[in-house]
Amino acid sequence: MLANANSLFRLGADPTFERRFTGPLQLQQDFQWRAGWGVLKANMLFVYNKSEEETSSTPPFLLLIIEDCFIELCDENKIGKDFTVNHFEVSGLKMPAYHSKFDTEIRVLPLGNTNMGKLPIRTNFKGPAPQTTQEDIIDEALNYFKPNIFFREFEIKGPADRTLIYLIFYITECLRKLQKSPNKIAGQKDLNALALSHLLPIPGENGFPLNSMYKAPQSKPDEDEMRAYLQQIRQELGVRLCELAFPDPQDRPSKWWLCFSRRRFMDKGLVGQGVNL
């Protein structure tokens, strides 16, 4: 996995990127033990000198990407340390990306006669999406965007995953748009205009990046339903993204979001490079 080091280091201090684990660690380096403070986020283990460095601008002294490896629990009596683990690199093993839970938890309706999922969302925008009061696919896309953006491959496991992929692609376009937004109100206007743009391709059109994995609509009614559904989820996602990206409504978007504006999920984009929306 190749990534910009500064962007990865920023993730360690990003309060919006969920931590799986945090606590003291001891590392063996050159046959000596070094105390550290570990923070596990997605498949990345950040190791700092002190716990307070996790929320400061000080970068970690070690970043371990837990991929192509497995972790083995050792016999702690051998070296006198509790909960000792060994890290082994294994070619061919990969840390899985986050997939939509809706493909396994609910019966996902197809979007027309395509293989995208027509999932319910919480929204006040008009459109064909079913309504829900629970966590929805937009919540998943915003929660999984930061860890998933580093993956170049993604195994599609169902129709909800295809909708999730589309939303992750769209979040990147939103962040590109927000780079010029001076405050939250301007950002909301910019993303609303982006959601209504006719330059955004849908599956089956020449500019769509994953036409080999998506089934194009076969009739005009199906195409109209797809366009209306995708516009509706884009509008709702823009509103929620602004709530996350503008902790101070009077200031520019958070750097913890904008630092991902140049990254490309699966090394692709919803529109071609150089296209201005």
C-alpha positions as CSV (number, residue, x, y, z in Angstrom):
1,M,0.0,0.0,0.0
2,L,1.4,3.4,-1.0
3,A,0.2,6.6,0.6
4,N,1.3,10.1,1.4
5,A,3.0,9.9,4.8
6,N,1.7,13.3,6.1
7,S,-1.9,12.2,5.3
8,L,-1.4,9.0,7.2
9,F,0.1,10.8,10.2
10,R,-2.8,13.2,10.3
11,L,-5.2,10.3,10.7
12,G,-3.6,9.4,14.0
13,A,-4.7,12.7,15.5
14,D,-8.0,13.0,13.6
15,P,-10.8,12.9,16.3
16,T,-13.4,11.9,13.7
17,F,-11.6,8.8,12.7
18,E,-12.8,6.1,15.1
19,R,-10.2,4.4,17.3
20,R,-10.4,0.6,17.8
21,F,-7.9,0.5,20.5
22,T,-5.6,2.9,22.5
23,G,-3.2,2.1,25.3
24,P,0.4,1.6,26.4
25,L,2.7,-0.6,24.3
26,Q,6.2,-1.9,24.7
27,L,8.2,-2.5,21.5
28,Q,11.4,-4.6,21.2
29,Q,13.9,-2.7,19.1
30,D,17.6,-3.8,18.8
31,F,17.0,-6.2,21.7
32,Q,15.8,-3.4,24.0
33,W,12.4,-2.5,25.1
34,R,10.9,0.9,24.3
35,A,7.7,2.2,25.9
36,G,5.1,3.7,23.6
37,W,1.4,4.7,23.3
38,G,-0.5,2.8,20.7
39,V,-3.6,3.9,18.7
40,L,-5.2,1.5,16.4
41,K,-7.5,3.0,13.7
42,A,-8.8,0.7,11.0
43,N,-5.7,-1.4,9.9
44,M,-3.2,1.3,11.0
45,L,-1.3,1.1,14.4
46,F,0.1,4.5,15.3
47,V,2.8,4.4,18.1
48,Y,3.7,7.6,20.0
49,N,6.1,8.4,22.8
50,K,3.4,9.7,25.1
51,S,-0.4,9.5,25.3
52,E,-0.9,13.2,24.9
53,E,1.0,13.2,21.5
54,E,-2.0,11.4,20.0
55,T,-4.0,14.7,20.0
56,S,-1.0,17.0,19.1
57,S,0.8,17.8,15.9
58,T,3.7,15.5,16.9
59,P,3.9,12.6,14.4
60,P,4.1,9.0,15.7
61,F,7.6,7.4,15.8
62,L,6.1,4.3,14.2
63,L,3.3,3.5,11.9
64,L,2.5,-0.1,11.3
65,I,0.0,-1.0,8.6
66,I,-1.5,-4.3,9.5
67,E,-1.7,-5.8,6.0
68,D,-0.2,-8.9,4.4
69,C,0.4,-10.2,7.9
70,F,-1.0,-12.1,10.8
71,I,-0.6,-11.5,14.6
72,E,0.2,-14.4,16.9
73,L,-0.3,-14.4,20.7
74,C,2.9,-15.6,22.3
75,D,3.8,-17.2,25.6
76,E,4.5,-14.2,27.8
77,N,6.6,-16.2,30.2
78,K,9.4,-16.4,27.7
79,I,10.3,-12.7,28.0
80,G,8.5,-11.7,31.1
81,K,6.0,-9.4,29.4
82,D,2.2,-9.6,29.4
83,F,0.2,-10.1,26.2
84,T,3.2,-10.5,23.9
85,V,2.5,-10.7,20.2
86,N,4.6,-11.4,17.1
87,H,3.9,-9.7,13.8
88,F,4.5,-11.9,10.7
89,E,4.4,-10.7,7.1
90,V,2.7,-13.1,4.8
91,S,2.5,-12.6,1.1
92,G,-1.0,-12.8,-0.3
93,L,-2.9,-12.0,2.8
94,K,-4.7,-8.6,2.9
95,M,-6.6,-6.6,5.5
96,P,-10.2,-6.5,4.3
97,A,-11.9,-3.2,3.5
98,Y,-15.1,-2.2,5.2
99,H,-18.2,-3.5,3.4
100,S,-21.8,-2.5,3.8
101,K,-23.5,-4.5,6.5
102,F,-26.9,-4.1,4.7
103,D,-26.0,-6.8,2.3
104,T,-26.2,-9.3,5.2
105,E,-28.6,-7.7,7.6
106,I,-31.6,-6.7,5.4
107,R,-33.1,-7.6,2.1
108,V,-31.7,-5.0,-0.3
109,L,-34.1,-3.9,-3.0
110,P,-32.5,-3.5,-6.5
111,L,-32.5,0.0,-8.1
112,G,-34.7,-0.7,-11.0
113,N,-33.4,-3.6,-13.0
114,T,-29.7,-2.8,-12.2
115,N,-27.5,-4.4,-9.6
116,M,-27.2,-1.3,-7.4
117,G,-29.0,-1.3,-4.1
118,K,-32.0,1.0,-3.5
119,L,-31.4,1.4,0.2
120,P,-33.6,3.5,2.7
121,I,-32.1,6.7,4.0
122,R,-33.0,9.4,6.5
123,T,-33.7,12.6,4.5
124,N,-36.1,15.5,3.8
125,F,-35.1,15.6,0.2
126,K,-37.7,14.3,-2.3
127,G,-36.9,11.2,-4.3
128,P,-37.6,7.4,-4.7
129,A,-35.5,6.3,-1.7
130,P,-37.4,4.5,1.0
131,Q,-37.4,6.3,4.4
132,T,-35.8,5.0,7.6
133,T,-35.0,6.4,11.1
134,Q,-32.0,4.0,11.6
135,E,-28.4,4.1,10.5
136,D,-28.3,4.2,6.7
137,I,-26.0,3.7,3.7
138,I,-24.9,7.4,3.9
139,D,-23.8,7.0,7.5
140,E,-21.8,3.9,6.4
141,A,-20.1,5.8,3.5
142,L,-19.1,8.7,5.8
143,N,-17.8,6.3,8.5
144,Y,-15.9,4.0,6.1
145,F,-14.6,6.7,3.7
146,K,-11.3,7.4,5.5
147,P,-10.1,3.8,6.0
148,N,-11.5,2.6,2.6
149,I,-10.0,5.4,0.6
150,F,-6.5,3.7,0.9
151,F,-7.6,0.5,-0.8
152,R,-6.9,-0.1,-4.4
153,E,-9.0,-3.2,-4.6
154,F,-12.5,-3.8,-3.3
155,E,-14.5,-7.1,-3.5
156,I,-18.1,-6.3,-4.2
157,K,-20.3,-8.6,-2.1
158,G,-23.7,-7.3,-3.0
159,P,-25.9,-4.5,-4.3
160,A,-25.4,-2.4,-1.1
161,D,-21.6,-2.4,-1.7
162,R,-22.2,-0.9,-5.2
163,T,-24.1,2.0,-3.6
164,L,-21.4,2.3,-1.0
165,I,-18.7,2.5,-3.7
166,Y,-20.7,5.2,-5.5
167,L,-21.0,7.3,-2.4
168,I,-17.3,7.0,-1.5
169,F,-16.4,8.2,-5.0
170,Y,-18.8,11.1,-4.6
171,I,-17.4,12.1,-1.2
172,T,-14.0,12.6,-2.9
173,E,-15.7,15.0,-5.4
174,C,-17.3,16.8,-2.5
175,L,-14.0,17.3,-0.8
176,R,-12.5,18.6,-4.0
177,K,-15.4,21.1,-4.2
178,L,-15.0,22.2,-0.5
179,Q,-11.4,23.2,-1.0
180,K,-12.6,26.6,-2.1
181,S,-15.4,27.0,0.4
182,P,-14.7,29.8,2.9
183,N,-17.3,28.7,5.5
184,K,-20.1,26.2,6.1
185,I,-22.9,28.2,4.4
186,A,-20.8,28.5,1.2
187,G,-19.9,24.8,1.5
188,Q,-23.6,23.8,1.7
189,K,-24.3,25.8,-1.4
190,D,-21.4,24.4,-3.3
191,L,-22.3,20.8,-2.4
192,N,-26.0,21.3,-3.3
193,A,-24.9,22.6,-6.7
194,L,-22.6,19.6,-7.1
195,A,-25.4,17.2,-6.2
196,L,-27.6,18.6,-9.0
197,S,-24.8,18.6,-11.6
198,H,-25.5,16.8,-14.9
199,L,-21.8,16.1,-15.4
200,L,-21.8,13.3,-12.9
201,P,-22.0,10.0,-14.8
202,I,-24.3,7.1,-13.9
203,P,-23.6,3.4,-14.5
204,G,-23.7,2.6,-18.2
205,E,-22.5,6.0,-19.4
206,N,-19.0,6.4,-20.9
207,G,-17.5,8.3,-18.0
208,F,-18.5,6.0,-15.2
209,P,-15.4,4.3,-13.8
210,L,-16.7,0.8,-13.0
211,N,-19.0,-0.1,-15.9
212,S,-17.7,-3.6,-15.9
213,M,-19.1,-4.1,-12.3
214,Y,-22.4,-2.2,-12.7
215,K,-25.4,-3.1,-14.7
216,A,-26.7,-0.2,-16.7
217,P,-30.4,0.7,-16.7
218,Q,-32.2,-1.0,-19.6
219,S,-35.1,1.3,-20.0
220,K,-35.9,5.0,-19.7
221,P,-38.1,4.6,-16.5
222,D,-35.2,2.7,-14.9
223,E,-32.7,5.3,-15.9
224,D,-34.9,8.1,-14.6
225,E,-35.3,6.2,-11.3
226,M,-31.6,5.8,-11.0
227,R,-30.9,9.4,-11.7
228,A,-33.5,10.5,-9.1
229,Y,-32.2,8.1,-6.4
230,L,-28.5,9.0,-6.9
231,Q,-29.4,12.7,-6.9
232,Q,-31.4,12.3,-3.6
233,I,-28.5,10.4,-1.8
234,R,-26.0,13.0,-3.1
235,Q,-28.1,15.8,-1.7
236,E,-28.4,14.2,1.7
237,L,-24.8,13.2,1.8
238,G,-23.7,16.8,1.1
239,V,-25.7,18.1,4.1
240,R,-24.2,15.5,6.5
241,L,-20.7,16.0,5.2
242,C,-20.9,19.7,5.9
243,E,-21.9,18.9,9.5
244,L,-18.7,16.9,9.9
245,A,-16.3,18.9,7.8
246,F,-17.1,22.3,9.3
247,P,-16.6,22.1,13.1
248,D,-16.4,25.9,13.0
249,P,-19.2,27.2,10.7
250,Q,-17.4,30.5,10.2
251,D,-14.1,28.9,9.2
252,R,-12.8,26.8,6.3
253,P,-13.4,23.0,6.2
254,S,-11.4,20.8,8.6
255,K,-7.9,19.8,7.4
256,W,-8.8,16.3,8.6
257,W,-11.2,16.0,5.7
258,L,-9.5,18.1,3.1
259,C,-6.3,16.1,3.3
260,F,-8.2,13.3,1.5
261,S,-9.4,15.4,-1.4
262,R,-6.6,14.2,-3.7
263,R,-6.8,10.5,-2.9
264,R,-8.6,8.1,-5.2
265,F,-10.5,5.1,-4.0
266,M,-9.5,2.0,-6.0
267,D,-7.3,4.4,-8.0
268,K,-10.4,5.7,-9.7
269,G,-12.6,8.8,-9.6
270,L,-16.3,9.4,-10.3
271,V,-15.2,11.8,-13.1
272,G,-12.0,11.9,-15.1
273,Q,-9.0,13.8,-13.8
274,G,-9.0,17.3,-15.0
275,V,-12.8,17.6,-15.1
276,N,-14.1,20.5,-13.1
277,L,-17.5,20.2,-11.6
